[in-house]
Amino acid sequence: MPVVYTNHKGQKFFLCKGLSSRGAVRYYFSHNPQAGILESLPEGYEIQESVNGRVSLVKSRSALIRPEERTYVERAIAKHPMAHNYRVDVKGKQIIVYENTGPDIDAIVDAFQQAMPIPQSRVDTLLTKAENVKHFSPMLRFTLMDPVDRIFGVERMYFLGLGGWRAISRSGKVAELAKELIPLLTTDEFFELF
């Protein structure tokens, strides 16, 4: 039985094994594999899905971020008025908040509803399809600085000049930082944080 993974968008991927141009073994996921389909996961590896639905095989590592720390950030996002436009992911020692970079489909549907009512079944279909094409970009990240006392530093995405991550002059427990900073997402005040 081949290793098959279905991402959150409903797309099926098959785990395959091939060789790089230098002859090294490489693992990859494919919608339509031609050859090299694997029947089991290689030992020491696990499947990982990005917030955008990209599927990859990564080496298994012990978690540096505690589940409750991720939960603090997710709870703060859930309270945000635009929560549907955000996703949270953990990579290594970072908790990253991603923002939808495309149009806010909910706002578009609401505008259409005001001009011309749309049947709820059609609205549900539109929202489901829109969810599958959303693209998320990193906006805010909490980095574990002190693994003993669980102190995090914070950076936000900066868009001027070359752009990139810019440190925010705050550090502390992730629950407190998330409670303070996540409500600022989508506001002018967020882009004034340094």
C-alpha positions as CSV (number, residue, x, y, z in Angstrom):
1,M,0.0,0.0,0.0
2,P,1.6,3.3,-1.0
3,V,2.1,6.2,1.4
4,V,-0.6,8.7,0.6
5,Y,-1.2,12.0,2.3
6,T,-4.3,14.2,1.8
7,N,-3.6,17.8,2.8
8,H,-6.2,20.2,4.3
9,K,-7.2,21.3,0.8
10,G,-8.2,17.8,-0.1
11,Q,-5.3,17.2,-2.5
12,K,-3.7,13.7,-2.5
13,F,0.0,13.3,-2.5
14,F,2.1,10.1,-3.0
15,L,5.5,9.7,-1.2
16,C,8.2,9.0,-3.7
17,K,11.9,8.3,-3.7
18,G,14.3,9.5,-6.3
19,L,17.9,10.6,-6.9
20,S,19.1,14.1,-7.0
21,S,21.4,15.3,-9.8
22,R,24.4,14.4,-7.6
23,G,23.1,10.9,-7.0
24,A,21.9,11.4,-3.4
25,V,18.6,9.9,-2.3
26,R,15.7,12.4,-2.0
27,Y,12.2,12.0,-0.9
28,Y,9.3,14.1,-2.4
29,F,5.5,14.1,-2.7
30,S,3.8,14.0,-6.0
31,H,0.2,14.3,-7.2
32,N,0.9,12.0,-10.2
33,P,4.0,9.9,-9.5
34,Q,5.7,8.2,-12.4
35,A,7.9,5.9,-10.4
36,G,9.6,5.4,-7.1
37,I,6.4,5.3,-4.9
38,L,7.2,4.2,-1.4
39,E,5.2,1.7,0.6
40,S,6.2,3.0,4.0
41,L,7.8,6.1,5.7
42,P,11.6,6.0,5.9
43,E,12.7,5.4,9.5
44,G,13.4,8.7,11.3
45,Y,11.1,10.8,9.1
46,E,7.7,12.3,9.4
47,I,5.2,14.0,7.1
48,Q,4.8,17.8,7.5
49,E,2.2,20.1,6.0
50,S,2.7,23.9,5.7
51,V,-0.1,26.4,6.3
52,N,-0.4,26.7,2.5
53,G,-0.9,22.9,2.0
54,R,2.6,22.1,0.9
55,V,3.6,18.5,1.9
56,S,7.1,17.5,2.7
57,L,9.0,14.7,4.4
58,V,11.2,16.0,7.3
59,K,13.5,14.3,9.8
60,S,11.8,13.6,13.1
61,R,13.0,15.9,15.9
62,S,12.1,16.5,19.4
63,A,9.7,19.4,19.9
64,L,11.2,22.6,21.3
65,I,7.9,24.4,21.6
66,R,5.4,23.1,24.1
67,P,1.8,22.4,22.9
68,E,0.4,24.8,25.4
69,E,2.6,27.6,24.0
70,R,1.2,27.1,20.5
71,T,-2.3,27.0,22.1
72,Y,-1.7,30.5,23.7
73,V,-1.0,32.0,20.3
74,E,-4.0,30.1,18.6
75,R,-6.3,31.4,21.4
76,A,-5.2,35.0,20.9
77,I,-5.7,34.6,17.1
78,A,-9.2,33.1,17.7
79,K,-10.2,36.4,19.5
80,H,-9.0,38.5,16.6
81,P,-11.9,40.0,14.6
82,M,-10.2,38.7,11.4
83,A,-9.2,35.3,12.8
84,H,-10.2,33.5,9.6
85,N,-7.3,35.3,7.9
86,Y,-4.6,33.8,10.1
87,R,-2.8,30.5,10.7
88,V,-0.3,29.4,13.2
89,D,2.6,27.0,12.7
90,V,5.6,25.8,14.7
91,K,9.0,25.4,13.2
92,G,11.9,24.5,15.4
93,K,12.1,27.0,18.2
94,Q,9.6,29.4,16.6
95,I,5.8,29.9,16.6
96,I,4.9,31.7,13.4
97,V,1.7,33.6,12.7
98,Y,0.8,33.7,9.0
99,E,-1.7,36.1,7.3
100,N,-3.8,35.6,4.2
101,T,-2.2,37.7,1.5
102,G,-5.2,37.4,-0.9
103,P,-8.5,39.1,-0.8
104,D,-10.8,38.6,2.2
105,I,-13.4,36.4,0.7
106,D,-15.7,36.7,3.7
107,A,-15.8,40.5,3.2
108,I,-16.4,40.1,-0.5
109,V,-19.3,37.7,0.1
110,D,-20.8,40.1,2.7
111,A,-20.6,42.9,0.2
112,F,-22.4,40.8,-2.4
113,Q,-25.0,39.7,0.1
114,Q,-25.9,43.4,0.8
115,A,-26.3,44.2,-2.9
116,M,-28.0,40.9,-3.9
117,P,-28.8,38.1,-1.5
118,I,-27.1,34.8,-2.4
119,P,-28.5,31.4,-1.2
120,Q,-26.6,30.1,1.8
121,S,-25.7,26.9,-0.1
122,R,-23.9,29.0,-2.7
123,V,-22.2,31.0,0.0
124,D,-20.9,27.8,1.6
125,T,-19.6,26.6,-1.7
126,L,-17.8,29.9,-2.4
127,L,-16.2,29.9,1.1
128,T,-15.1,26.3,0.8
129,K,-13.5,27.0,-2.6
130,A,-11.9,30.2,-1.4
131,E,-10.4,28.4,1.6
132,N,-8.5,26.1,-0.9
133,V,-6.9,29.0,-2.7
134,K,-5.8,31.2,0.2
135,H,-2.1,31.9,0.4
136,F,-0.5,32.7,3.8
137,S,2.7,34.7,4.4
138,P,4.6,35.0,7.7
139,M,3.7,38.2,9.6
140,L,4.7,37.7,13.2
141,R,7.0,35.2,15.0
142,F,7.8,34.3,18.6
143,T,11.2,32.7,19.0
144,L,12.2,30.7,22.1
145,M,15.2,32.5,23.6
146,D,15.5,30.8,27.0
147,P,14.3,27.2,27.0
148,V,14.6,27.0,30.8
149,D,12.5,30.0,31.8
150,R,10.5,29.8,28.5
151,I,11.3,33.4,27.5
152,F,10.4,34.4,23.9
153,G,11.6,37.2,21.7
154,V,9.3,38.7,19.0
155,E,9.8,39.8,15.4
156,R,7.4,41.1,12.8
157,M,7.7,41.1,9.0
158,Y,9.0,44.4,7.6
159,F,8.2,45.4,4.1
160,L,10.3,48.5,3.3
161,G,13.6,48.3,1.5
162,L,14.8,44.7,1.4
163,G,12.2,43.7,3.9
164,G,12.5,40.7,6.2
165,W,12.2,40.1,9.9
166,R,12.6,43.0,12.3
167,A,12.9,42.5,16.1
168,I,10.3,44.1,18.3
169,S,11.8,45.3,21.6
170,R,9.7,42.9,23.8
171,S,10.4,39.6,25.4
172,G,8.7,37.4,27.9
173,K,6.2,34.5,28.2
174,V,4.5,33.7,24.9
175,A,1.0,33.9,26.5
176,E,1.6,37.6,27.5
177,L,3.3,38.5,24.2
178,A,0.5,37.0,22.1
179,K,-2.2,38.7,24.2
180,E,-0.5,42.1,23.7
181,L,0.6,41.8,20.1
182,I,-1.9,39.7,18.1
183,P,-4.8,42.2,18.6
184,L,-2.6,44.7,16.7
185,L,-2.5,42.6,13.5
186,T,-4.2,44.5,10.6
187,T,-3.8,47.8,12.4
188,D,-1.4,50.7,11.7
189,E,-0.1,50.3,15.2
190,F,1.3,46.8,14.2
191,F,3.5,48.4,11.6
192,E,4.9,50.9,14.1
193,L,6.2,48.2,16.4
194,F,10.0,48.3,16.9
